[in-house]
Amino acid sequence: MVVMKFGGTSVEDAAAMRNVIEIVRREWQASRQFGEGAPLVVTSACAGITNKLFALAELAASGKRTEAQDLLRSIKAHHDTLIHELLSSNTQALHRRLNELFDELSSIIKALDVIGELTPRLLDTIASNGELFSSLILADAMNESGIPTVWADARLILITDDNFGKAQPIQSLVDERAQAQLRPLLQSGRVVVTQGYIGSTVSGKTTTLGRGGSDYSASIFGAALGCKSIQIWTDVDGVMTSDPRIVPEAKRLKIMSFREAAELAYFGAKVLHPSTIRPAVQNNIPVYVLNSKRPHLEGTLITSSIKSFDGMVKSIAHKTGQVIINLTSTQMLDAYGFLYKVARIFADAQTPIDMISTSEVSISLTIGDTTRLAQLEKELSEIAEVDIERNVAIICVVGDNLRASPGVAGRIFSTLATAGINVKMISQGASEINIGFVVAESDAAKAVQALHREFFSKVSENAIFA
């Protein structure tokens, strides 16, 4: 039994969905041949739809009801076209179900126009519709193509806390419901199509796992069902040595460890949601990153069992839109408890720290979520002098045992110096597989390109790189 997650570009139009159906068909046929349970298919919204739903919500809440309704009509037209091009008959029930969802959204727009307040809970309700639209259409198309398929509402299975917008699963409840509701269907040989990104509280209120959370959903379901593997189908060939939009010559990694993938995902690699790896690691389930546009490629295998190559750089990730917060205080000299005070302020503001570096009387740290930056600055200024540096980017070099490998750090920083790039902050000791640093956002692309030339220009195909 496997979980197959398809991203937005994999289901963006009729041609893409037909491609998905054939990929699923091969996996379903293999499951029948080997007497295994059918695959669980987890789908994202069609590419661009979630962004439109967010925009629709903002328009309605700001009193632009007509514009919001126009955008809703364009979303409906997209899915109507998809049905028309993908399905040949018996679409009445599908249109009726989708129309019910669109009518509900229209009513929410009217209510938002009156209330003028968009709460996280209401935003989750609106945003969840993208996955409902795409999964309903895909399930019907798979049935029409001859694959016995059942549509399942993820909100009845993926139970979360009530942290709307960034909900976390209650894994024990997910396990219980997945075993009761999904396993019997899959064991009977029927493919189940469900949604990524969305869940619900114990009381039934719709939640979302955060942007890009469909990967996370797939991993949660895979852990709950004890699947043999999790497949993440996207529009790139696998995990790359860098972002191919910045480095066109980036190479594909054939295999990497869970730890390496987790570092890359957290520090900006776009292929995986940062939380995806956690349930897979806890249950030792291998994850495959594959390209739905080129399904013949082997992609990237992420696993716990991998040969070590000390000092080998595997990939370079970057994350823009960061802020450095510099704190200076003599309270730190020969004292304890200061870091605790700082951490408590960030915890109370529900703001994660990405990177941190300390000296005798100062702390530098970075954050990506600036929602509560003003609050943080105010509270931190009560215990230290505060200096804020905006428009910076984190660069993350990931590889095998970098901390214990002489010369790697020297190559990194000499390459940056040669390129005329100033390093504003360094954080290396906390992880043996990651060297991280901060540069001006305007230098990020240049830094990534220079480092990629340094470490990968002479790399040929081998056991690690394609």
N, C-alpha and C positions, 0 to 999 in steps of 0.2 A: 504494500500500500504506500502510495506517495502523495505528497501535496504538490500541486502545480499552481503557482501564482503567476498571473499575467498582468503586466503593467498597463498604464493608460494607452501608450502607443501600440501595444499589442492588440488592443480592442478598439482602436480609434475609428475604424470604418468597416464596411462590409468585407472588403478584401482582407483586412487584418484579422477579422473574426473567422473568416473561412480558413485562414492559415492556422489559427488557434485550434479550430475544430479538427484539422488533420493531425496536428501535434498531439492533441488529446486522444484521438482515435488510435494512434500508434501505441500510446501508453495503455489505453484500455484493452486493446487486443493482446498486448504483452501480458497484462494482468490475468486475462482469461487463460492464456497459454500456460502460465506457471501456477495457476490456481490461487492467485492472490486477490485481495480486495481491489475494487476499482479505484481510480484516482479521485482525490478531492480537488476540485478546481476552485481557486480563489481569484476573484477578478477585481481590478480597479475600475474606476469610472473611465469612460472614454476620455482620451487626451484633451485637456483644456476645460472639461466640464466642471470639475471641482472649483477651478478659478472663477468660472462664470457664476457658479452658485454663491461663492463668497461675495463677488461683486454685486450680484442681485440683492443679497441681504443688506449690504452697505447702502445701496441705492434706496431700498425701501425704507430703511431706518432713518435716512437723511431727508425723507419727504419727496423723493423722486420716484413716485409710484408708477408713473407712465413708463419711465425708462426701465424700471425693474420688470414690469409686465412685458415690455418689448424683448428684454433679454430672456425672459422665461419662454416666450414664444420661439425664440431662435434655438433654445435648448431643445424644446419639443420638436421643432422641425428637423433638427439633427437626428434625433432618435426615430422619428417617423420615416425619414429617408433610409436610415439603417435597416429598419424592418422591411421596407419596400424592396430594398436591394438584396436582402439576405434571405427572406422567407418567401415562399411561393404561395402558401395557402394557410387557412385556419389561423388567421391572426386576430380574430375578433376578441378572444379572451385576453390576449396579450395587450391589444390596444385599450381594452376596458381597464385592465389593471394599471397601465401606465397613465391613462387619463385620470384615474383616481388620485395617483400621486401628484400629477400636475395641478389638479383641482385643489389639493391640500396646500401646495406651494402658493397658488394664487391667493388662497384665503390667508395664508401667513403674510404675504406681501401687503394685503389690505390691513391686517392687524398691525403690522409694523409701521405702516404709514400713519396710523392713529396714535400708537403708543410712542413711537420714536426712540425706542430703546432696544438695542440688540444684545441680548444676554448670551453668554457662552453656551448655555443649554439650548437656546433657540437656534443659535448658529450651527450647533451639531445636528439638530433636527433637519435643517435646511441642507447642510453639506452632505448628509448621509444619502441623499437621493441619487447622487451620481452613480454610486455602486449598485443601488437597487435597479436603476434603469438598465445599466449594461448587463447585469447578471440575469435579469429576466429575459432579455433578448437573446443572450448567448445560450441559456438553457433551452429555450424553444428551438433555436437554430440547431443545436446539437441533437435534440430529439428528432427533428425533421431530417437530419442527415443520417439517421439510423443508429445513433448512440443512445442507449437508454439512459435518460438523465432526469434527476430530481432537483428542483430548485429549493434551497434552504435559506431561511432568514437568519443571518449571522447574529442578529440581536437576541434571538432566543437561545443562543449557545454561548457566545463570547460575552460573558458577564464581567463587568468592570466596576471599579469604584466610581464615584460621582465627580471626578476631576474633569469636568467637561472641557473638551479641546485637547487634553493630554491624558486621557483616561488610562489606567493600568488594569490589566486583567486580574481577576480573582481566579487563579489557576485551578484551584480545587473544584470550583463550580464549573469552570470550562471543561475540565477533565470529565466530570460526572455527566454533563449534558452531551458532550461530544460522543462519549461511549454509548449513551442511551439513544441519541437521535441520529448520529451520523454513521457509526460503525455498522449497524445492521443493514443500512442501505448500501454501503460500500461493499460489505461482505456478500451481499446478494448479487453483485456484479453491476450495479447501477452507479454511474458517475453522479456525483453531487456537485452542483455549482452553487457557491455561496459568495459572500462579499468580503473583501478586505476592508480595513480602515475603520469599520463601524462595529459597535457593540451596544450593550445597554446595561443600566444599573440593575440591581436586584429587583427594584420596583418597576422596571420596564421603561425607564427614560433613556432615549437614544443618546449614545456617546460616540466620540471618535477618539482614535489613538494618536492623533497628531498628523500633520501633513506627511505623506509618504508612508503612512502606517499600514498599508496593505501587505508589505513584506513582513512586518511584525505579526500581523494576523496569521499569515501562512505558517510562521514559525510556532506561534501559539497553538494552532490547530495540529501541526505536525507533532508537537510534544504531547498534546492531549490524546492523540490517537496512537502514539508510539510508532510513527511511520518510519520506513527504512531510509527515506531521503526527502528533502525539500528542494523543489526546483523553482528558482526565481527567473521567470522569463521576462526579458526586457528588450531594449532596442540596441544594445551594444553586445560585443562578442564575448564579454566576460568581465572580470576585474582586470583593469589595465594598469600599466606602470605609471600612468598619469591621465589626467583628463584629456581625451583626444580632441576636444574643442580647442584646447590650448596647445597641446603637443600632438599634432597629426600623426607623427611617427610612433606614438605610444604602442607598446607591445602588450599582448595578452598574457596574463599569468595562467598557467595550466593548473597549478595547485598552490594553496596557501593555508596557513593555520588559522584556527578560530581567532586567536589573539591578534594576529596581523590584520585580519578582516575587521575585527572590532575597532582597532585603532584607526584604520582607514575610514570606516563608516562614520566614526565619531568626529574625525577631523576633516570631513568634507567630501569624501568620495561619494559620488552621486548614485552609484549602482545599488547600494543597500541602505535601508533605514538603520540608524544607529542601534536600535533595540533589537533588530532581527536576530542577531547572533546569540543573544542570551538564552532563550529557550532551547535552541539547538545545542549550545555548549552543555547546558545542564543535563540534556538527555543524550548527548553524543550522537546527534543526527547529522550526517553530512549534508551540506548545502551546495547545490549546483547553480551557478549563475550562467544563464543561456540567452541566446539571441533568437527571438521568435521570427525575425525576418530572415535569419540564416540558421535554421534548426539543425543543419548537418554538422555545424561546428561543435566541438566538445565542450566549449565554454571553460569555466573555472570551477574547480572542486575546492570547497572549503571544508577542512576536516581537522580532527585532532591528531591524526597520525601522519606525520610528514618528516622527512629527513632534514636534519639541520645543516645549514650552510653558513657557518659563522662569518659575520661581516658582510654578507650579501644584502645589498639594498634591493628591496622587492618593488616598492612603489612610492610615489610622492603625491601626497594629497594637500589640498589647501582649502581654507575656509575664510571667505571675505565677510565684510560687515561686522567686524569685531571691534571691541573697545578695550583699551588698556586702562586700568585704574591703578595709579601709583599712590601708595600710602607711606608716609614718613612720620615716625613717632619715636621719641626717646624712651617711651614706656617699654619698648622692646628690649632695651639693654639689660642683660642679666635678670630678666623677669620671665615669668611664665603666665600663660592665660591670654596673651594678646591675640594670638591666632584664633583661639576659641571665640573671643569677642567678635572678630572679623567674620568668622564662619557663621556665627549665630545671626549676624545682621543679614548675610546672604540667604540663610535658611529661612528667616522670617519673611524675606522678600520673595521667596520661592524662585530664586535666580541661581542657576548652576554656574560654577566657576569652571572654565575650560582649562586654563593653564595658570600655574602659580610659580613665582620665584621669590626668594627672600634673601636679605642681607642683615647686617647687625641692627639697623634702625629703619629698614624699609621693606615693603612688600609690593611686588608688581603682580597683577593678575589680569586675566582677560575674561570677558563675558561676550556672548553672542546675543543674548536676550536683553534688550535695553528697555523693555517695557517699564521697569521700575528704577531706571537709572537715577532719576531725580531724587527718589526716596533713598536710594543707596548712598548717593553723594551727601545728602543731608545727615544721615545717621552715622556714616563713616567719619564725617568731619568733626564729630563730637569726641572721637578718640585719636584722630590723626590728621595731618595735613593731606589733602586730597588733590591729586592732579589727574585730569581725564584726557586721554589721547584717543581721538576718534579716527575712523577711516584707516584701520589697520587690518592685516590678514595674518592668519596662522598658516605656516608651512610645516608639514609633517613628513619626515623621511622615515619610512618603515622598512625593517628588514630583520635578518637573523642575528641576534646577540650583538647588536650594534654597540652597546655600552662597553662590552669587553673586547672590542675589536679595534686595535690601534690604527689610527690614520683616517677612519671614516669621518669623524668630526672635522679633522683638518681639511679634508677634501671639500666638505660642505662649505665651510666658512671661507676658505681661500677662493672657491668658485664664486661665492657671493661677492667677495671683495674685488675680484677681477671684473665682475659685471657692474661694479659701482653701486652695490645695494647695501644699505645700512641695516644692521640687525638691531632691533629695538629691545628684544627680550629673548632669553633662551631658557628652555626647560628640558633637561635630558635625563637626569638621574633616576626619575621615578619609574621609568620603563626601560627594560633592557632591549626592547625591539623598536623603540621610537625616539628620534631626536626631533624636538619641536622648537620652533622659534617664530618670532613675529617681525614682520616688515610692514612698510607702508603699503596700503592697498594698491596704490598705483604701481608698485614694484612687484606685485604678487605673480603676475603672468611671466614677467621677465625672469624672476627667480626660479620658478618651476621649470621653465624652458632651459635655463642654464644648468640647473642641477640634473635634468634629464639627459642632457648632452654629456655631462660629466660621468654619469653612472651607467648609461644604457647605450651610448653610441656604438660601443664595440661588443655588445652582447649578442650572441647568436642563439638560434633555437637550441634548447636543451631540455632537461627534465622539468625545469621551472617555467621557462619562457617559450612562447610559441613564435 
